Amino acid sequence: MDEREIVLMVARGELDVDEADALLEAAQRNGSQWPIELPAGRSADDERRVDDAPVRSSRPGRRGKLSPDALIALAGAGVTPEWIRAVREAGVEELGTDTLVGLAGSGVTPEWIRAVGEAGVALNGDTLVALAGTGVTPEWILSLKDAGLAELDDDTLVGLAGCDVTPEWIEALSSEFATE
């Protein structure tokens, strides 16, 4: 199990932050290079949770303040100012640090966000992180709708994705319940 897999497990809600920290510490004891060294003056017992304060676009004379932990998490996930702008342009407005890290850690692109939105998903950060963490594609969402699940809210989509439901399974199961 590597660092990226642990991040994805947190994004999918399979682990909480404390459980992820315990896994990362165990990996460190076994010779892994993760987690990265803590800044001077910090100990392994310090809380490592990243604040989920919204990251706002910069305005003349006003810049958002990010904690060192948030900066480390964002840098580690490969988040860039250009990527944040592209995600906003794709339709996601409220972006906190945890959301950005979860999206970037899942390999989300602005194109994926647009396509998921066009498939009818509300573009909020938590939903997108959960869907991306389970490998949902826009095509999968549309195929579920084609299989008869027209009314899919965000929580239902996340639940179906977490159970690996496929359109083929829905159709096969539905045929068993068909009445004559």
Order of alpha helices (4+ residues) and beta strands (2+ residues): alpha-alpha-alpha-alpha-alpha-alpha-alpha-alpha-alpha-alpha
